[in-house]
Structure formats: structure tokens, C-alpha cells
């Protein structure tokens, strides 16, 4: 448990940067009671006023009223208003939070959204400090934002020719506070939309899909091989029968054969891939391609998809425009330069992960966003760490 408490402290001290005079609202879904209890115990031990608030994922008609009941008026704030949300498989009620926070000056509040909330969130996702992680993101971005052609290879056999276009924005997930923005945790990724992708992807790390699944997400024993032509998956294979069925359902979804994301994990604190279908695996250093929904404005990339599935490779080497010095994601030297100004820090302006597909629900996967039957249970309010 020592590593859990270290991760909780790093989350609060280096990312949220909680202060003694902050007023904290901790909202959690039923699947994240334990993770929320660790955070609550730490805040309570520090004598920081915290209100814990249960919420159902995706749909909760009473949540706006319950949130309003614990929010202080702007005049009552002596420090900052800090909102921390803990969810396992969903990202819910974003517009509820934005509407409630509209009454406050944007410099007076901080929102940190924990996804994949679990023991591993703290022991894996929070092992690296915020400053170090930002410097690692900078090291990748300072060389890629002006690049136009990449060749990306991985030890598993991936070999991809990728064209980039400045029309498509880069996103940087580094757990950085931005006034008016929501921090998405755990951090450790840079990503964009590729103009063109051709070649083969051999994903031997893990998958992360926005539906519930009981499949082990790790791919070391059954890598997924995907042939890509003009930015679309044209063939796929794996040795595992259940995983093969999931791939059939994924690529049978409209627009899900499209490569919607080119991503690179940068969080070297993640020591290994975990069985859970989660964002933690995306953050481990390596290449991943996301199929289905993209990460751009609909006015820039004009298709929509109900599904987003990332296939993650363990490691990766990025060859840039013929530059003889490639980026090795497993041997990345952090940069002392300023984080690129025009690169957007990732935040979420809409709820995610609420997928309602009958065929997926009937198969090995069920939609994220389906409220657990125990959603009304609350976590205890401990007086000290236990």
C-alpha cells in the first residue's frame, strides 16, 4: 500500500497542487469508491475541507442538484475551488461541471479528472512527477510539430509510413493546469490526427477500447497485426479467438477502420501493461494508433464514429523527415525547452465512453456508461489514513 499512498501524494502535490486553503469537491462513481477513499483520506489528514459526492456514470438526473448543494458561493471562497472526479470507465457530467463553474472566475478553480481510477492509477500512472513528464512531452513535440513525414517502427515488427499536416492539431496530455481547462489523468501522451498512414501495425502492448470488456487488455501473448492502406485497416489477425471476435465487431462498426489518432506514450513511470482495459496502458512509452473516432474538431475531420479503439505497441522509434537522429520512446531524453505554445493541453469538453451498441453488448463487450446496480452506495469518510 505504500506505493498507493506515494501516488496519491504525487497526484495531489505535483498535479492538482492542492493548498491548505482549497475547498475540494470529490465526485466519484461506484466503481471508483476505493480510489476516491484514498484521496479523501489524504485530504482529511491534511485538514483540507472536502465534500465527497457520489454520482452515477453518464446519466444521473439528480447530480446537478447534489453538486449545487455542496458548492460554496464565489464570495465564500478564501482559496481555490478544486474539483476532483474519479471514474473507472467513463468521463461523465462534463457540461454539468462547466455550467456550475461558470459562476466562478476561471482562475479560481481547478478540475482534475481521474479516469481508470484504481490502485494502478496511483502505483503506475502517478510514479512520474509532473515536471519530468512535461519535459518528456516537450522532447517529442519540439521535433514533431514541424515534421511532415515519419517512419515509425517497433520491436514487434510495426513499420508505418505516416504523413502529417499542420491543419491537424497536436494534443499534449501532461497533467498541466490551464485556467478554464480540465486536467485529464493519468498523464503521459502526445497525439494528433495523421494525414496518411500506410504499412503494418503489430500491437504487442495492449488495447484500450471505449466499451466495457472482460478480456485481458494485454497483447504480449497474442499480438494484433493490422495492415493499413491509405489510413484504413484492410486486414487484421491475432491468435486469440475471443480477441479476434472483438476485432470483427470493432472493424464492422461504421468508420471504425479509419485511423483517427496517432499517439505516443511518454510516461516512463508505467512499469508494465495491466490487464484492465484502461488509459494507463496508453501512457506507457510506445506507439499507438486509435481506430474510429478522431481527436480533431468536426469542422476539420468530418466523420464521426461511436467507437474508438487504441492498439498499443511496446516501444517505438520515430524517424523524422530523413533526420539521421530518430526518437526512441524507450530512451527519451527530457527537454529543457518550453512546451510548444500552440500545442493544446488535452481536456475534455464532452462526456465520453458511453457506447450503446447491441452487438457489442451481446458479445464479449458491453457498453461503457451502463450504470452499475449499486450506484447509490457511498464511501465512508475516514478520519485518517488507515
N, C-alpha and C positions, 0 to 999 in steps of 0.2 A: 504493500500500500504506500510505501514511502515515495515511489515514483509517481503515483497518482497525485499525492499532495504537492510534490515538486511541480507537476504540470499545472495544477490548479493555481499555485502561486505565480508561475510564469504567465499564465493566461491573464490573471488579474493585474499583475505588476508591470509586465512588459507590453501587453497588447491593449487591454482596457485601461491600464494606468489608473487604477482606482485610487481615490483620495479619501482621507478621513471624513471630509465634509460632504461627500457624494450622497445622493439619495438613489438607491438602487431598486429597480423593479426586475424581478427574476421570474420570467414566464416559461413554463415547461409543459411538454406533452407527456402522456402517461409512460411512454417508452423511455423517457429521459429523467425519471424521478431520481434515480441514483446519482447521475451526473449532476443534476441540479442540487441535490442534497449536499454533495461535496463542496460546491461553490457557496451554498448558503451557510454551511458550517464555517467556512473560512471567513466569510464576510461578518458573520455573527461574532466569531472570535476576535475580529478586529474592531468590533463595536461600530460597524457601519450599518446604518439603518437600511433594512432590506425588507421589501414586501414580496413574498413568494405567491405566485398566481398560476393556478392550473388552467390549462387550455386544451381543448380538443384540436387535433390537427385538421387543417383545411377548412372545415365547416364547424363553427361554434357561434350560434346566434347570440348567446349571452356574453361572449367575451368582451365586446366593446364596452358594455355596461360595467363589467367587473374591473376592467382596466381603468375606466374613468373613476371608479370608486377609490382607487389607491393612488392615483396620480396627484401630486401636490399642485397647487396653483403656482404659476410662474413667480408670483410675489413671495411665496413661501420658501423658494429655493435659496439656500445660502451657499451651496456649491453647485455641482453639476447634477443633472438627471441622467442616470446610467440605466439603460435598458439592456438586459441580457436575456436572450431566448435560448432554450435548449430543446432540440428536437433530434430524433434519430434518423428518420427517413423523409422528412418533409421540411418545407420552409413556408410557414403559414402566416396569414393575417397581416401581410406587409402593409396593405393600404389602411388597415385599422391603426397600426402603429404610426404611419405617416400622418394620418388625419389627427390623431391625438397629439402628436408632437408639433403640429402646425401652430399651436398656441404658444410655443416657446421659441426664443431666439435660437437659431441653428448652432450657434457657438456654445450654447449652454447644455447640450445633450450629446450623449454618445450611445450608439447602438452596436452591440456585438452579437451576432447570430451564430450560435453553435449548431452545426449540423454534424451528423454521425456522432451524436453525443453518446459517450460510452467510456469505459475505462481506457480503451485505446486512444480516445481523443486526447486524453491527458498524457498517457505514457508514450505515445507515438507522435501525435500531432503537435504536442507542446514541448518537445525536447529541445527545440532550437529557438533562440531568442529572436525578438522582432528585428533588431538592428542587423544582425547577421543575415537573417532571411531576406531583408530588403536589399542588402548588398549583393546577395546571390541573384535575386531577380534582376537587379541592375546589370550585373555582369552578362546576363543573357540578352537583355533588351538593348543595351547600348550597341550590340553588334547586329541585332536582327531588325530593328525598326527601319533601317535604310536598305536592308538586303532585298533582293528581288528573286534570286534563285537559290534554292537549298538542295542539298542531297543529304538525307538523313538515313543512317544505318544503325543497326542494333546488333549486339552479340548473338541474338536469337535468329538472325537472318533477314530482318527487315531491310529493305532497300527502296527508298522513295525519292522521286524527283518532285520537288514542290516549287511552285511559282507563287510569289507574294505580290500583293498590290497595295499601295498606300491608301487606297479607298477604304480598306478594311482595318478597323481599329485593333490595337493590341490591348489586352486586359492584363493587369498585374494583381494577383492575389498575394498580398504580403502582410495582411493584418494591420494595415496602416489607417489611422484615423484621418478622416476628411470631414470637415464641417458639413452637415447635411447628408452624409453618406452612412450606409450600413456596412460595418465590417463583417465579412463572411469568413468564418473559421471552421476547420483548421486552415492555415495559410500555406502557401508554397507552390505557386504555379504561375506561368505566363502563357497566354493563349491568344490566338487570332483565328480568322477565317481564311483558309488557303484559296488563292485564286485558281490553282490547278494542282492536282495530285495524281501521280502515276507510279505504279510499282507494286510491291508486295509488303504487307504488314504481317509480322509474326509476333503476336501479342503473347508474351510468356509471363507477364506480371499479374494482372488481374483485370476484371471488367468492373464497370460501375454503370448501372442502368437505373433509369428513373421509374422503376416498378419494383414492388416487393418481390423477392425471390428467396427461397431457402437453399438455393445452390451455393456451394462454396465458391466465392468470387475469385479465388486464386487459380492461376493458369499454368503454373510451372509444370504440372504433370500432364496437362492436356492443352498445349498452346493452340491459339486460334490463328489460322492463316487466312488472310483476306487479300485477294487480287483486286487492285483498284485501277480503273481506266477512266481518265477524264473526270476525276473526282467522285466516282461512284464505285461501290462494291459490285463486282461482276461474278465473283466466285468466293466461296468460303469453305473451310474444312476444320475439323477437330476430331480427336479420337474419342471424346466423351459423348455418349449418346444423348444424355439429358441436356448437355450444353449445346449439342447440335440442334436439338429441338428448339431451344431458346433462340438460337441464331435464325432458325427458319421463321419463327414468329417475329423477331426483330426486323429482318430484312423483307418480310412480307408486309410491313406497315408502310403506307404511302410516304414517300420522300425519305425513308429511313436508310436507303442505300447511299444517300448523299453524305459526303464528308462535310460536316458542319463545323468542325473545330480541329485546329492543330494546336496541341498543348504540350508543354514541357514542365514536368515536375521539378521542383528545386529544393524541397525540404529534406535535407540530408539527415535530419533528426529522426525520420521514419526508418526504423531499423529493418523492417520486413513487411511483406504484404500480409494482410489479415483476412480471415475467411469472410468477414462481413461485407456485404455489398455497400460500399461507402466511399466518401470523398477522400478519406485518409490515404487510400491506395493511389489515387491520382497525384497526391503531393510528393510521393517518393520520387527521387530523381530518375527521370526516364521520359521517353516519348509516349504520348498517347494521341490517338485520333478519336474524335467523337462523331458518331454517325447519327443522322437525324437532325433534330433542331439545332440551329446555329446560334452563335453568340453575338450577332450583329443586329442593328436596327432593321426592322422590317422594310424600311424605305431604302435600305442598301442591299439586303439579300431578301428577295421577295417570295420565299417559300416558307411554309410552316409545317411542323411535324409534331405529333403528340409525343414522340419518343426521342430520348437522347441516350445513346449507349456509348460509353468510352471503352476502348480496348487499349490496355496499358502494357508497355514494354518495359522490361527491366534494363534500365540504362539507355544510352543513345549517344551518338556522335553526330554533330551538326556541321556539315561542310558548307561554307558560305561563299557564293559567287566565285568559286575557284580560289578563295583565300587558302593558302597552304597551312594555316593555323586553325584547325577546327575546334569547336566547343565540345568537350567531353563532359556530359552531365554528371558522370561519376567522379570527375576530377575537376570540379569547378572552382576557380579562384575568385572569391568575392571582390567586387569593385568598390573603390573609394569615390567614384564619381557620383554626381547627383542622380537620383532616379529620374528617368526621362519624363519631362514635364507633360508631354502630350499623350503619354500612356495612361489610360484610365485605371484607377484602382477599382477592383471588382466590387460592385454592390448589386443588390437585387431589388428591383422595383416592382416585382410581382411575385405572387405565390408560385412555388414550383413543386414538381414531383407529384402532382395529383393526376394520375393517369387512369382512365376508365375504359379499358378495352376488354370486352368479354372473352376474346380468345386467349388473351394473356392471363386473365383471372382464372380461366378454366384449365390452364396448363400448369407449368411449373412456376409461374409468376402470378401475383395478384397485385392490383394497383396500389401504388403508394397513395396515401391520402385516405385510405379506408379506416374510419375511426375505430380504435380498439374498444372492446366492450367495457373496459374498466376505466374509461376516460375521466370519470368523476373523482377517482381517488386522489388524495393529496399526499404530498410528502410531509414527514414530520419536521418540525422546526427545532433543530438541535441547539442546545445552549453552548456547546463547544465541540471541537473536533472529537470524534470517537474512533 
